[in-house]
Amino acid sequence: MTKIKQNIQTVSARIQHSCHSAGREVGSVKLLAVSKTAPPEAILQAMEAGQRDFGENYMAEGVEKILYLRAHLQQLGQLNELQWHCIGPIQSNKTRLVAENFDWVHTIDRLKTAQRLNEQRPVGAKRLQVCIQVNIDGSHSKSGVPPDDVLSLAQEIVKLPRLELRGIMAIPDQPPNATNNIANESIFTPAREIFSRLNELGYNLDTLSIGMSADLELAIEAGSTMVRVGTAIFGNRI
Ligand SMILES: *Cc1c(COP(=O)(O)O)cnc(C)c1O
């Protein structure tokens, strides 16, 4: 068994265990493999382990891999079931690359970006699946909209016909450690609360994108439906 396959099994076991502890169904949390900096060979190994959803942070690098793997699978006569998630900040001059190549965007943090993606999404393609990135701890270093602005952004996004609003994404500022579990649970809580509030208002969202290699257990406890895991699958990035 390859190291990557082994890592995916280990991460899947962590997800399963967390779901059991939280009294949630195992199928309620999806694993997004964050493949930034990983070569296409590593992604192919993850695919052999059954992984289908991949996340990329850097647009040019991501699109290069998307196109390479599409051609590669076509050459092998294999079905391309890969779903590509853009999880990095999007500059305005990169929206077209994203709209034309990705299936998901987790990092919508202003209307302008959403409008450009809507205009540039090819007509024949499935609607672009999007999440609003929320800045849950008020940090200046991370992108994301302040919690108070989420509802007004959501109201505008749902009017865009080429986008489908799926949920909320957040990256807590502080990496968790063994001594501050309680503090970290409360770091994820605001994201869950915004997600729930929008659903109470009838938004019908199914995606709460929180949790990474180091804190997926806490995120699942807080209600995560999608964990974005890089290091624990592909190893340390250089
Ligand atoms: C890199 C990255 C991840 C994965 O982080 P790991 O700690 O390697 O699991 C998840 N989400 C975002 C937005 C990232 O940039």
The ligand as a Gaussian input file, in Angstrom:
#p B3LYP/6-31G(d) Opt

LIG

0 1
 C       -3.346000      24.383000       3.194000
 C       -4.752000      24.524000       3.569000
 C       -5.455000      23.472000       4.180000
 C       -4.798000      22.172000       4.594000
 O       -3.983000      22.387000       5.721000
 P       -3.253000      21.164000       6.449000
 O       -2.887000      21.720000       7.763000
 O       -2.053000      20.833000       5.607000
 O       -4.197000      20.053000       6.530000
 C       -6.807000      23.653000       4.417000
 N       -7.448000      24.793000       4.106000
 C       -6.803000      25.817000       3.525000
 C       -7.565000      27.042000       3.168000
 C       -5.443000      25.728000       3.244000
 O       -4.814000      26.762000       2.704000

